[in-house]
């Protein structure tokens, strides 16, 4: 008889979830629809039937999601937009430049 091992349940940090949601809100405010899905990708922008979409892989670790969101937002440029100081700092750090 063989046993099927369940993969360990990923622990989530509520503070990191809040940061992820705030970064998603930034994308929404600049006109992107954010979709969190399973698939063979990490995350990024795409154009779907004239609609600006940002895809984010559902089963990535929280830190990786934060990094992908922050870097891509930094690449767009949100200099003229009001952002919470901690969110602006995350974006600046991830993109390697001042935003």
Secondary structure, 3 states (H helix, E strand, C coil): CCCCCCCCCCCCCHHHHHHHHHHHHHHHHCCCEEEEECCCCCEEEEEECCEEEEEEECCCCHHHHHHHHHHHHHHHCCCCCCCCHHHHHHHHHHHCCCC
